[in-house]
Amino acid sequence: MNFPATLRPVSFCASLLLAGASLLAAPTVAAGASFSPSASVTTADSPAAHPNFTVRVVGKGQPMLLIPGLTCPGAVWDETVARYQKQYQCHVVSLAGFGGTAAPASPNQLLLNVRDQLLTYIKTQKLNKPVIVGHSLGGFMGLWLSATAPEAIGPLVVVDSLPFLAAVQNPTLTAEAAKPMAEGMRQQMAKGGMTAAAQRQMVAGMVTDTTRQAQLARWGTASAPAIVAQAMYDLYTTDLRADIARIQQPTLVLGAWAAYQQYGSTKESTRAVFAQQYAKLPQHRIEMSEAGKHFLMYDDTNWFFAQTDAFLKQNTIAKK
């Protein structure tokens, strides 16, 4: 995408991965859903079974998981939940250690643990092919869930994310070759979080509204540095570009490019990066926002909902 050296790799990485779901002040309650909005099967949740995340359940209908991204807890999905809760039972996931939530006991194999615990959650809650909506890190996680257990997952909405972040500028890069860079980043980030001023400066390139910028910066400052560092390492060393060939579900990929225009990127050049990374995904459509920055649900809300509405109408199982 021809970013200047000062933006490589950390700033673009943060831009592509910073995301959110809802702050969970209420007790965790989970439920499974049938495909009828008026009839759902409720199963008691066991939070101890998924120490790497908590879940808040809102609404009735077809199940939908909304997965957060790096450093943010849940409020970024509030508008999305409000829109879909009458048609979908929204399971809003909040990852441990992000945005002020309690960190897990160990950062080891962080995202692998999240993946496996989410798959167990889907099974134990009897969620029948839930729709997965993921922003950034959450989009990556949605791809990983579906590639691992294609039979368990429904349609995917991936918001500004890629199957292999480290290869954004070098398509020939392998996960093994990315490890030295990722390890250096992990060690540097684990020493301590960004200052509030640095967080605010970074998120200014990810969302336009200043109130949103302030909130995102607060979440970043409140996140556990070791957990953020491990999440970044895992993302830089996990390559899903071949694995996504196993995904059976239709996938909508929503991309952003406007924030990088000042560095020489165009809509076409950015779309080409997405197209290359998603080349092996059988059923997918890539749509690029004209004006939105990384937080497309904030910056290009009408477009985001129009794209998602149409995709869900076309691809979710009809209600009984």
C-alpha positions as CSV (number, residue, x, y, z in Angstrom):
1,M,0.0,0.0,0.0
2,N,3.1,2.2,-0.2
3,F,3.0,3.6,3.3
4,P,6.0,5.6,4.4
5,A,8.7,3.9,6.5
6,T,7.5,5.6,9.6
7,L,4.2,3.8,9.4
8,R,5.7,0.4,8.9
9,P,4.8,-2.0,10.4
10,V,3.3,-0.9,13.7
11,S,1.0,2.0,12.7
12,F,-0.7,0.1,9.9
13,C,-0.9,-3.0,12.1
14,A,-2.7,-1.0,14.8
15,S,-4.9,0.6,12.2
16,L,-5.9,-2.7,10.8
17,L,-6.5,-4.4,14.1
18,L,-7.9,-1.8,16.6
19,A,-11.5,-2.7,17.1
20,G,-14.1,-3.2,19.8
21,A,-17.2,-4.8,21.2
22,S,-19.2,-3.9,24.3
23,L,-18.1,-3.0,27.8
24,L,-19.7,-5.7,29.9
25,A,-20.8,-4.3,33.2
26,A,-23.7,-6.6,33.5
27,P,-23.4,-10.3,34.5
28,T,-22.7,-12.7,31.7
29,V,-25.8,-14.5,30.4
30,A,-25.6,-16.7,27.3
31,A,-28.3,-18.3,25.2
32,G,-28.5,-20.4,22.1
33,A,-31.1,-19.6,19.4
34,S,-33.2,-21.4,16.9
35,F,-34.0,-19.7,13.6
36,S,-37.3,-18.3,14.9
37,P,-37.1,-14.9,16.5
38,S,-39.9,-15.8,18.9
39,A,-38.4,-19.1,20.1
40,S,-34.9,-19.6,21.4
41,V,-33.3,-22.4,23.4
42,T,-31.6,-21.0,26.5
43,T,-28.5,-22.8,27.8
44,A,-26.8,-21.7,31.0
45,D,-23.4,-20.3,30.3
46,S,-20.2,-21.4,32.1
47,P,-17.8,-18.4,32.1
48,A,-15.1,-20.6,33.6
49,A,-15.0,-22.5,30.3
50,H,-13.9,-19.5,28.4
51,P,-11.5,-17.4,30.6
52,N,-10.2,-15.6,27.5
53,F,-13.4,-13.7,26.9
54,T,-16.8,-12.8,28.3
55,V,-20.1,-12.6,26.5
56,R,-23.2,-10.4,26.7
57,V,-26.3,-11.6,25.0
58,V,-28.9,-9.2,23.6
59,G,-32.0,-9.9,21.5
60,K,-33.8,-12.9,20.0
61,G,-33.6,-14.7,16.7
62,Q,-30.9,-16.2,14.7
63,P,-27.5,-16.2,16.5
64,M,-24.9,-13.6,15.7
65,L,-21.5,-13.4,17.3
66,L,-19.8,-9.9,17.3
67,I,-16.1,-10.2,17.9
68,P,-13.9,-7.4,19.1
69,G,-10.5,-6.3,17.9
70,L,-7.3,-5.1,19.5
71,T,-7.4,-3.1,22.7
72,C,-11.2,-2.3,22.7
73,P,-14.0,-3.7,24.7
74,G,-17.6,-3.6,23.6
75,A,-19.2,-0.2,23.0
76,V,-18.1,-0.1,19.4
77,W,-20.8,-2.6,18.5
78,D,-23.6,-0.8,20.4
79,E,-25.2,0.6,17.2
80,T,-24.8,-2.7,15.4
81,V,-26.5,-4.5,18.3
82,A,-29.3,-1.9,18.4
83,R,-29.9,-2.5,14.7
84,Y,-30.0,-6.3,14.7
85,Q,-31.3,-7.3,18.1
86,K,-34.9,-7.7,16.9
87,Q,-33.8,-10.2,14.3
88,Y,-30.8,-11.7,15.8
89,Q,-29.7,-13.0,19.2
90,C,-26.4,-11.0,19.5
91,H,-23.6,-12.6,21.4
92,V,-21.2,-9.7,22.0
93,V,-17.7,-11.0,22.8
94,S,-15.2,-9.1,24.9
95,L,-11.6,-10.3,25.0
96,A,-9.9,-10.5,28.4
97,G,-7.3,-7.8,28.9
98,F,-8.6,-5.3,26.4
99,G,-10.1,-2.0,27.3
100,G,-9.8,-2.4,31.1
101,T,-11.2,-5.9,31.3
102,A,-9.3,-8.3,33.5
103,A,-6.4,-10.0,31.8
104,P,-6.2,-13.8,31.4
105,A,-3.8,-15.6,33.7
106,S,-1.3,-16.2,30.8
107,P,-0.8,-14.6,27.4
108,N,0.5,-17.9,26.0
109,Q,-1.2,-19.0,22.8
110,L,-3.6,-16.2,23.3
111,L,-5.6,-16.1,20.1
112,L,-5.5,-19.9,19.7
113,N,-7.1,-20.1,23.1
114,V,-9.7,-17.6,22.1
115,R,-10.5,-19.5,18.9
116,D,-10.9,-22.8,20.7
117,Q,-13.0,-21.4,23.5
118,L,-15.3,-19.7,21.0
119,L,-15.8,-22.9,19.1
120,T,-16.6,-24.6,22.4
121,Y,-19.0,-21.8,23.3
122,I,-20.8,-22.1,20.0
123,K,-21.2,-25.9,20.6
124,T,-22.3,-25.7,24.2
125,Q,-24.7,-22.9,23.6
126,K,-26.2,-24.8,20.7
127,L,-25.8,-21.9,18.3
128,N,-26.9,-23.1,14.9
129,K,-24.4,-21.7,12.3
130,P,-24.2,-18.3,13.9
131,V,-23.5,-15.2,11.8
132,I,-20.0,-13.9,12.7
133,V,-19.4,-10.2,12.5
134,G,-15.8,-9.2,13.3
135,H,-13.9,-6.0,13.1
136,S,-10.2,-6.1,12.5
137,L,-8.8,-8.7,14.9
138,G,-12.3,-10.0,15.2
139,G,-12.6,-10.4,11.5
140,F,-9.4,-12.4,11.5
141,M,-10.9,-14.5,14.3
142,G,-14.1,-15.1,12.3
143,L,-12.0,-16.4,9.4
144,W,-10.1,-18.7,11.7
145,L,-13.2,-20.1,13.3
146,S,-14.7,-20.9,10.0
147,A,-11.6,-22.4,8.5
148,T,-11.2,-24.6,11.6
149,A,-14.9,-25.7,11.8
150,P,-16.6,-24.9,8.6
151,E,-19.7,-26.9,9.6
152,A,-20.3,-24.9,12.7
153,I,-20.2,-21.3,11.4
154,G,-22.7,-19.3,9.3
155,P,-22.1,-16.3,7.1
156,L,-19.1,-14.0,7.8
157,V,-18.9,-10.2,7.8
158,V,-15.2,-9.2,8.0
159,V,-14.7,-5.5,8.6
160,D,-11.2,-4.2,7.5
161,S,-9.1,-7.3,8.2
162,L,-6.9,-9.7,6.3
163,P,-5.9,-13.4,6.6
164,F,-2.2,-12.6,7.1
165,L,-1.4,-9.1,8.4
166,A,2.4,-9.5,8.1
167,A,2.3,-10.0,4.3
168,V,0.4,-6.8,3.6
169,Q,3.4,-5.3,1.8
170,N,5.3,-8.5,0.9
171,P,2.9,-11.2,-0.4
172,T,5.8,-13.8,-0.4
173,L,6.4,-13.5,3.3
174,T,5.8,-16.6,5.4
175,A,4.7,-16.9,9.0
176,E,8.1,-18.3,10.0
177,A,10.0,-15.5,8.3
178,A,7.8,-13.0,10.1
179,K,8.7,-14.3,13.6
180,P,11.8,-12.2,14.2
181,M,10.0,-9.0,13.4
182,A,7.0,-10.1,15.5
183,E,9.2,-11.1,18.4
184,G,10.9,-7.7,18.5
185,M,7.5,-6.0,18.4
186,R,6.2,-8.2,21.2
187,Q,9.1,-7.4,23.4
188,Q,8.9,-3.7,22.8
189,M,5.1,-3.5,23.3
190,A,5.1,-5.7,26.5
191,K,7.3,-3.2,28.3
192,G,4.4,-0.8,28.7
193,G,1.4,0.7,27.0
194,M,1.2,3.9,25.0
195,T,0.5,7.2,26.7
196,A,-2.9,8.7,26.4
197,A,-1.5,11.4,24.0
198,A,0.1,8.7,21.8
199,Q,-3.1,6.7,21.8
200,R,-5.1,9.7,20.7
201,Q,-2.6,10.5,17.9
202,M,-2.8,7.0,16.6
203,V,-6.5,6.6,16.6
204,A,-6.9,9.9,14.8
205,G,-6.0,8.0,11.6
206,M,-8.6,5.3,12.3
207,V,-11.8,7.3,13.0
208,T,-12.9,10.8,12.1
209,D,-15.1,11.8,15.1
210,T,-13.2,13.3,17.9
211,T,-15.5,11.9,20.6
212,R,-14.9,8.4,19.1
213,Q,-11.2,9.1,19.1
214,A,-11.2,9.9,22.8
215,Q,-13.1,6.7,23.7
216,L,-10.8,4.5,21.6
217,A,-7.7,6.1,23.2
218,R,-9.1,5.4,26.7
219,W,-9.7,1.8,25.8
220,G,-6.2,1.5,24.4
221,T,-4.6,3.0,27.5
222,A,-6.6,0.7,29.8
223,S,-5.5,-2.5,27.9
224,A,-3.0,-4.9,29.4
225,P,0.3,-4.4,27.5
226,A,1.4,-8.0,27.7
227,I,-1.9,-9.2,26.2
228,V,-1.9,-6.6,23.4
229,A,1.7,-7.6,22.6
230,Q,0.9,-11.3,22.5
231,A,-2.2,-10.6,20.3
232,M,-0.1,-8.7,17.8
233,Y,2.5,-11.4,17.8
234,D,-0.1,-14.1,17.1
235,L,-1.6,-12.1,14.3
236,Y,1.8,-11.5,12.7
237,T,2.7,-15.2,12.8
238,T,-0.6,-16.8,11.8
239,D,-1.1,-17.1,8.1
240,L,-4.7,-18.1,7.1
241,R,-4.3,-17.4,3.3
242,A,-4.3,-21.1,2.4
243,D,-6.6,-22.2,5.3
244,I,-9.5,-20.0,4.1
245,A,-10.0,-22.4,1.2
246,R,-11.8,-24.6,3.6
247,I,-14.4,-22.0,4.5
248,Q,-17.8,-23.0,3.1
249,Q,-19.8,-19.9,4.1
250,P,-20.4,-16.8,2.1
251,T,-18.2,-13.9,3.3
252,L,-18.6,-10.2,3.0
253,V,-15.3,-8.3,3.3
254,L,-15.6,-4.6,3.9
255,G,-12.3,-2.6,3.4
256,A,-11.1,0.9,4.1
257,W,-8.5,2.9,2.2
258,A,-9.3,6.6,2.6
259,A,-7.0,7.1,5.5
260,Y,-4.0,6.0,3.4
261,Q,-4.7,8.2,0.4
262,Q,-2.2,10.8,1.7
263,Y,0.5,8.2,1.5
264,G,-0.1,7.3,-2.1
265,S,-2.7,4.5,-1.8
266,T,-5.7,4.4,-4.0
267,K,-8.9,2.5,-3.8
268,E,-7.7,0.2,-6.5
269,S,-4.3,-0.5,-5.0
270,T,-5.8,-1.2,-1.6
271,R,-8.5,-3.4,-3.1
272,A,-5.7,-5.3,-4.9
273,V,-4.1,-6.2,-1.5
274,F,-7.4,-7.5,-0.2
275,A,-8.0,-9.5,-3.4
276,Q,-4.6,-11.1,-3.2
277,Q,-5.0,-12.1,0.4
278,Y,-8.6,-13.5,-0.1
279,A,-7.9,-15.2,-3.4
280,K,-8.4,-18.7,-2.0
281,L,-11.7,-17.9,-0.2
282,P,-14.4,-19.7,-2.2
283,Q,-17.5,-17.5,-1.7
284,H,-16.6,-13.9,-0.9
285,R,-17.3,-10.4,-2.0
286,I,-15.0,-7.4,-1.3
287,E,-16.5,-3.9,-1.0
288,M,-14.4,-0.8,-0.4
289,S,-15.7,2.2,1.5
290,E,-15.3,5.5,-0.3
291,A,-14.7,7.6,2.8
292,G,-14.5,5.5,5.9
293,K,-11.3,5.0,8.0
294,H,-10.6,1.8,9.9
295,F,-13.8,2.0,12.0
296,L,-16.2,1.7,9.1
297,M,-19.2,1.3,11.4
298,Y,-18.4,4.8,12.8
299,D,-17.1,6.7,9.7
300,D,-19.4,5.2,7.0
301,T,-22.3,4.0,9.0
302,N,-25.0,4.1,6.4
303,W,-22.8,2.3,3.9
304,F,-21.8,-0.3,6.5
305,F,-25.3,-1.1,7.4
306,A,-26.5,-1.1,3.8
307,Q,-23.8,-3.6,2.8
308,T,-24.4,-5.8,5.9
309,D,-28.2,-5.7,5.6
310,A,-28.1,-6.8,2.0
311,F,-25.6,-9.5,2.7
312,L,-27.5,-10.9,5.7
313,K,-30.8,-10.8,3.8
314,Q,-29.3,-12.8,1.0
315,N,-27.3,-15.3,3.0
316,T,-28.9,-16.1,6.4
317,I,-31.2,-19.0,6.8
318,A,-34.9,-18.0,6.4
319,K,-36.8,-17.7,9.7
320,K,-39.4,-20.4,10.4
